[in-house]
Amino acid sequence: MPVKRTGRCLLILYGFLPCWEAVHSRMAAAEPEPRLASLVKQLGAETPRERELAGEELLAAGTSARGLLQKAARHSDPEIRLRAETLLGQLRVRALWSPSLVSYQSTRDSATPILASLTLQSGNHLTRNLGAAAKGEEPLAVDFARVSYWQAVDQVCARSGLLLRAPYAPREPGQVVELGTARIPPTAYAGPFRMQLHKAVRNFNERHDLREGRTQLTHTFELELQTIWEDRFQLTAYRNSPMLIEAVTDTGDKLALAQAANQSWSVTGTRAKEIFARLALTPPPAKAAKLDRLRLKWEFAAADELRSVTFENLQSGGNLRRDGLELTVQSLQPRGEGRHELVLLVSRDTALPEPPEILQHEYRAEVFDARGRPFTMRQESQLLTDQGVQLRINISPAVGSGQTADSRPESLSLHYSDFHSNQMLEIEFRDVPLPQARPE
């Protein structure tokens, strides 16, 4: 696999997305298809300004223009074709990093039907545990008109005495709703993410050197940040620490980073549902009771558009090329008692994502016998090499499937993401309480 790197498109989403959605709604209502068709034709206009204006309007029209742009991407005019492809890519990025918008109006419904509707509209999942099943049934007056999913869920939970938490079972989708009396911590929303500040920790340390008779006093302060995201969003990596834009106390003091932000990447598995980060700041003054505002920037990486390719007649040396992907069977060896080890090499005609280690967690394989029965995956590892990603898979006959020790792998389905994107999100918290107790 040739090592190429894409230029990252950084877009500040906080405060932008609601505006974008409002523009999108107005444009969708105001722009009938003849107008959009005219704009597509204008992508090939003589002057650059006309072409740019047409692109801006088509981008504002959002999903309403996607069908026409897909047709334009096959246009005979290379200028129209190239601009249509660029606009489709921009729409794809915006759709990936935008929040799901939900609506609900009622004065009589309880939390249960409201939350059920919000999850259905957005494609997310919420599971109510047994303790919460009998609560939260008081009628609520809600009026959500295309608000972000997390904002709507948080409002319903706050008014019903409910809390969200990640499920204990890694394979369980979504979040769990349960009873809770805890205060709602400072919360921020950015695209498909919901961030909360869970802890503000101030430490005082006194160290006395008995030999030299010297005392050293230290005072540190840090914040702990929890982040969750929507089910349809596939987070692949994140910078280990957010970057600080500003932190201002109610006394007007400005805090700085106590140490440089760790900008290395952490790669998430496909089952990750939450991440935590810590932000070390210079300690606020004793008289400060809260942070009036805390603004951060945090870079994330995500994947979209799951694709599948099927490889028939598995045998060592076999090769398949399709849609810019090359799959090579480097070896297929029996290991006794019906077990087999399969080694694959996957290479792509695309630039490596940032970070490239994402690819080591991206591919998922299913192996079948001649009758289409899946084998049990006993072990799978992925290694990033100069040629591509090497998958080493160990399989055995599935219990109860009718497979025997003589069953042989005959076909393979490989699932992978066709689209990667990085975004720098801007996050803003308001009125963050500060710890004020001091040691005697």
C-alpha positions in Angstrom: 0.0 0.0 0.0 1.6 3.3 -1.0 2.0 5.6 1.9 0.1 8.8 1.2 -1.4 11.2 3.6 -4.4 13.4 3.1 -4.6 17.0 4.0 -7.0 17.3 7.0 -10.1 19.4 6.6 -10.6 21.2 9.9 -14.1 22.6 10.6 -15.3 24.3 13.7 -18.6 22.7 14.4 -19.7 24.2 17.7 -22.3 26.9 17.1 -22.1 26.2 13.3 -24.3 23.2 12.9 -27.6 24.6 14.2 -27.1 27.5 11.8 -26.3 25.1 8.9 -29.4 23.1 9.6 -31.5 26.2 9.6 -30.1 27.4 6.3 -30.5 23.8 5.0 -34.2 23.7 5.9 -34.9 27.1 4.4 -33.0 26.3 1.2 -34.7 22.9 0.9 -38.1 24.5 1.1 -37.2 27.4 -1.2 -35.2 25.6 -3.9 -37.4 23.5 -6.2 -35.6 21.0 -8.4 -35.6 23.2 -11.5 -33.6 25.8 -9.6 -31.2 23.2 -8.4 -30.8 21.8 -11.9 -30.0 25.3 -13.1 -27.3 25.6 -10.4 -25.8 22.3 -11.4 -25.5 23.6 -15.0 -24.0 26.8 -13.6 -21.1 24.7 -12.2 -19.8 24.9 -15.8 -20.3 28.6 -16.3 -17.6 30.7 -18.0 -16.6 32.8 -15.0 -15.1 31.4 -11.8 -17.3 33.6 -9.7 -20.5 32.1 -11.2 -19.2 28.6 -10.7 -18.3 29.4 -7.0 -21.8 30.9 -6.3 -23.5 27.9 -7.8 -21.4 25.6 -5.6 -22.2 27.6 -2.5 -26.0 27.5 -3.1 -25.9 23.7 -3.9 -24.0 23.1 -0.7 -26.5 25.1 1.3 -29.3 23.0 -0.3 -27.8 20.0 1.4 -29.4 16.6 0.8 -31.9 18.1 -1.6 -29.1 18.6 -4.2 -27.4 15.2 -3.7 -29.3 13.3 -6.4 -28.6 16.0 -9.0 -25.0 16.2 -8.0 -24.6 12.4 -8.3 -25.8 12.7 -11.9 -23.6 15.7 -12.5 -20.6 13.6 -11.3 -21.0 11.6 -14.6 -21.4 14.7 -16.8 -19.4 15.0 -20.0 -18.2 18.5 -19.0 -15.1 17.9 -16.8 -15.6 21.1 -14.9 -19.1 20.2 -13.9 -18.0 16.7 -13.1 -15.1 17.7 -10.9 -17.1 20.4 -9.0 -20.0 18.0 -8.5 -17.6 15.3 -7.0 -16.1 18.0 -4.7 -19.5 19.1 -3.5 -20.6 15.5 -2.9 -17.5 15.0 -0.7 -18.3 18.1 1.3 -21.9 17.0 1.8 -20.6 13.6 3.0 -18.3 15.2 5.5 -21.1 17.4 6.9 -23.5 14.6 7.2 -21.0 12.5 9.1 -20.1 15.2 11.6 -23.6 16.7 12.1 -25.9 15.8 15.0 -29.1 13.9 14.4 -32.0 16.3 14.7 -35.2 15.3 16.4 -38.7 16.8 17.0 -41.4 16.1 19.6 -44.3 18.1 20.9 -46.5 17.0 23.8 -47.9 18.1 27.1 -49.2 14.7 28.3 -46.5 12.1 27.5 -44.1 10.7 30.0 -40.4 10.1 29.5 -40.9 6.6 28.2 -42.7 7.4 24.9 -40.7 10.6 24.4 -37.3 8.8 24.7 -38.6 6.0 22.5 -39.5 8.5 19.7 -36.2 10.4 20.0 -34.2 7.1 19.6 -36.4 6.0 16.7 -36.0 9.3 14.8 -32.2 9.3 15.3 -31.4 5.6 15.0 -29.9 5.6 18.5 -30.5 3.1 21.3 -31.5 3.6 25.0 -32.0 0.8 27.4 -33.9 1.3 30.6 -32.8 -0.8 33.5 -35.3 -2.5 35.9 -34.9 0.2 38.6 -35.8 3.0 36.1 -38.7 1.0 34.4 -41.4 2.2 36.9 -40.1 5.8 37.1 -40.1 8.8 34.9 -43.8 8.4 34.1 -44.9 11.9 35.1 -46.3 13.9 32.1 -43.8 16.3 30.6 -44.4 19.4 28.5 -41.8 19.3 25.7 -41.5 21.2 22.4 -38.5 20.0 20.4 -38.3 21.3 16.9 -35.2 19.8 15.1 -32.9 20.0 18.1 -29.9 17.8 18.5 -30.5 14.3 19.9 -28.3 14.6 22.9 -29.8 18.0 24.0 -33.3 16.5 23.8 -32.4 13.4 25.7 -30.6 15.3 28.4 -33.6 17.6 28.9 -36.0 14.7 29.3 -33.7 12.8 31.7 -33.0 15.9 33.8 -36.8 16.6 34.2 -37.5 12.9 35.0 -34.8 12.1 37.5 -33.0 9.9 35.1 -29.3 9.5 34.2 -27.4 8.1 31.3 -24.5 5.7 31.6 -22.6 3.4 29.2 -23.7 -0.3 29.2 -21.6 -2.8 31.1 -21.8 -5.3 28.2 -19.5 -4.1 25.4 -21.8 -5.5 22.7 -24.9 -3.8 24.0 -25.7 -0.8 21.8 -26.3 2.8 22.9 -26.6 4.0 26.5 -28.5 2.9 29.6 -31.1 5.0 31.3 -31.4 4.6 35.1 -32.6 6.4 38.1 -30.3 9.1 39.5 -30.2 12.0 41.9 -26.9 13.4 40.8 -26.6 16.9 39.6 -26.2 17.4 35.9 -22.6 18.3 35.3 -21.5 21.0 32.9 -22.3 19.7 29.4 -21.4 20.7 25.9 -22.6 19.4 22.5 -20.6 19.3 19.3 -21.8 17.4 16.2 -22.7 13.8 17.2 -20.8 14.2 20.5 -22.0 15.0 24.1 -19.2 16.0 26.5 -19.5 16.4 30.3 -17.1 17.6 32.9 -17.3 14.9 35.6 -14.6 16.1 38.0 -12.6 19.2 39.0 -9.7 18.1 41.1 -7.5 20.5 43.2 -4.5 19.0 44.9 -2.2 20.6 47.6 1.0 18.8 48.4 3.6 19.7 51.0 7.0 18.0 50.9 9.5 18.6 53.7 13.1 17.5 53.3 14.2 16.5 56.8 17.9 16.5 55.9 18.0 20.0 54.4 15.1 21.5 56.4 13.4 22.8 53.3 9.7 22.6 52.5 8.2 22.5 49.0 4.5 23.3 48.5 2.7 22.4 45.2 -0.8 23.2 44.1 -2.3 21.5 41.0 -5.7 21.6 39.3 -7.2 19.3 36.6 -10.6 18.6 34.9 -11.9 15.2 33.9 -13.9 15.1 30.7 -16.2 12.3 29.5 -17.3 12.0 25.9 -20.0 9.9 24.3 -21.4 9.8 20.8 -24.3 8.7 18.7 -24.6 5.0 17.7 -24.5 5.7 14.0 -21.2 7.5 14.4 -18.0 5.3 14.1 -15.3 7.0 16.1 -11.9 5.6 15.1 -9.4 7.7 16.9 -8.9 10.9 19.0 -6.1 13.1 20.2 -5.3 12.1 23.8 -5.8 15.7 25.1 -7.9 18.6 23.9 -6.2 21.9 23.3 -7.2 24.9 25.4 -8.6 28.0 23.7 -9.4 29.9 26.9 -10.4 29.3 30.5 -11.8 32.3 32.3 -12.9 32.4 36.0 -15.7 34.5 37.4 -13.0 36.8 38.9 -11.7 37.5 35.4 -8.5 35.4 35.8 -7.3 33.4 32.8 -6.0 29.9 33.4 -3.4 28.3 31.1 -2.3 24.7 30.5 -0.1 23.4 33.3 1.6 21.1 30.8 1.6 20.7 27.1 -1.4 18.9 25.7 -0.7 15.3 24.6 -1.4 15.4 20.9 -0.6 11.8 20.2 -3.5 9.6 18.9 -5.5 6.9 20.7 -7.2 4.4 18.4 -10.6 3.2 19.6 -12.1 -0.2 19.0 -15.4 -0.7 17.3 -17.1 -1.4 20.7 -16.0 1.8 22.4 -18.9 3.9 23.7 -17.1 6.5 25.8 -13.7 8.1 26.2 -12.2 10.1 29.0 -9.6 12.8 29.0 -7.9 15.0 31.6 -6.9 18.6 31.3 -4.3 20.0 33.6 -4.6 23.8 34.2 -2.9 26.3 36.3 -4.7 26.5 39.6 -7.5 29.1 39.8 -7.2 31.7 42.6 -8.9 30.9 45.9 -11.6 33.5 45.5 -12.8 32.0 42.2 -16.0 30.1 42.5 -16.5 28.9 38.9 -15.1 29.1 35.4 -17.4 31.4 33.5 -16.3 29.8 30.3 -14.0 27.0 29.2 -13.3 26.7 25.4 -11.5 23.7 24.0 -10.5 22.3 20.6 -10.3 18.5 20.1 -9.5 16.5 17.0 -11.3 13.3 16.2 -11.2 10.8 13.4 -14.2 8.8 12.1 -15.1 6.3 9.4 -18.3 5.9 7.4 -19.9 3.9 4.6 -19.4 0.2 5.5 -18.7 -1.9 2.5 -18.3 -5.6 1.9 -16.5 -7.7 -0.7 -16.9 -11.5 -1.2 -14.0 -13.8 -2.1 -15.0 -17.2 -3.5 -12.8 -20.3 -3.9 -10.4 -19.5 -1.1 -6.9 -20.8 -1.7 -3.3 -19.8 -1.1 -2.2 -17.2 -3.7 -5.7 -16.2 -4.6 -6.2 -12.5 -5.5 -9.2 -10.2 -5.9 -9.4 -6.6 -7.0 -12.5 -4.5 -6.6 -13.4 -0.8 -6.1 -9.8 0.2 -5.3 -9.3 -2.7 -2.9 -6.9 -5.6 -3.5 -7.3 -8.8 -1.4 -4.6 -11.5 -1.5 -4.7 -14.9 0.3 -1.1 -15.2 1.4 -1.7 -18.6 3.0 -4.5 -21.0 4.1 -3.3 -23.8 6.3 -5.1 -26.6 8.2 -4.2 -26.7 11.9 -5.9 -30.0 12.9 -9.4 -30.9 14.3 -11.1 -28.8 11.6 -9.2 -25.6 12.5 -7.6 -23.4 9.8 -5.3 -20.4 9.8 -5.9 -17.9 7.1 -3.5 -15.0 6.3 -4.8 -12.2 4.1 -3.2 -9.0 2.8 -5.5 -6.0 2.1 -4.2 -3.0 0.2 -6.2 0.1 -1.0 -5.7 2.7 -3.7 -6.4 5.5 -1.3 -4.4 7.7 1.0 -3.7 6.4 4.5 -6.0 7.9 7.1 -4.6 9.9 10.0 -3.6 8.1 12.2 -2.8 5.1 9.9 -3.1 2.7 12.9 -6.9 3.1 12.4 -6.6 0.5 9.6 -5.5 -2.2 12.1 -8.9 -2.1 13.6 -11.0 -1.5 10.5 -11.4 -4.9 8.8 -13.9 -7.6 9.9 -13.9 -11.0 8.1 -16.4 -13.8 8.0 -15.4 -17.2 6.6 -17.8 -19.8 5.2 -17.8 -23.4 4.1 -19.1 -24.7 0.8 -22.7 -24.7 2.1 -22.5 -21.1 3.3 -22.2 -21.9 7.0 -20.0 -19.5 9.0 -16.9 -20.8 10.9 -16.3 -19.6 14.4 -13.6 -16.9 14.7 -11.2 -18.1 17.4 -8.6 -15.4 17.0 -7.9 -12.5 14.7 -5.0 -10.0 14.5 -4.3 -7.2 12.1 -0.8 -5.7 11.3 -0.1 -2.6 9.3 2.7 -3.2 6.8 4.3 -1.4 3.9 2.2 -3.4 1.5 -1.1 -3.0 3.4 -2.9 -4.6 6.4 -2.2 -8.2 7.1 -5.0 -10.2 8.7 -4.2 -13.4 10.5 -7.4 -15.4 11.2 -7.9 -18.6 13.1 -11.2 -20.4 12.6 -12.8 -23.7 13.7 -16.1 -25.5 12.9 -19.1 -23.8 14.6 -20.8 -25.8 17.3 -24.3 -27.0 16.3 -23.8 -25.9 12.6 -23.3 -29.3 11.2 -19.7 -28.5 10.3 -17.2 -31.3 10.9 -13.4 -31.7 11.1 -13.4 -32.2 7.3 -15.2 -28.8 6.7 -13.0 -26.5 4.6 -13.2 -22.7 4.2 -14.5 -21.9 0.7 -15.4 -18.2 0.8 -14.8 -15.0 2.7 -16.7 -11.8 3.3 -14.6 -8.8 4.2 -16.3 -5.7 5.7 -14.5 -2.4 5.8 -15.0 1.4 5.9 -14.9 3.2 2.6 -14.6 6.8 4.0 -12.4 8.5 6.6 -12.6 12.0 7.9 -10.9 14.1 10.6 -12.5 17.1 12.3 -11.4 19.6 14.9 -14.3 20.3 17.1 -14.7 23.4 19.2 -16.3 22.7 22.6 -17.6 25.3 25.1 -18.6 24.9 28.7 -20.2 27.5 30.8 -20.5 28.0 34.6 -18.1 25.2 35.7 -18.1 25.0 39.6 -14.6 25.1 41.1 -13.5 23.3 44.3 -13.0 25.9 47.0 -12.1 24.0 50.2 -8.6 24.5 51.5 -6.5 22.4 53.9 -6.1 23.9 57.4 
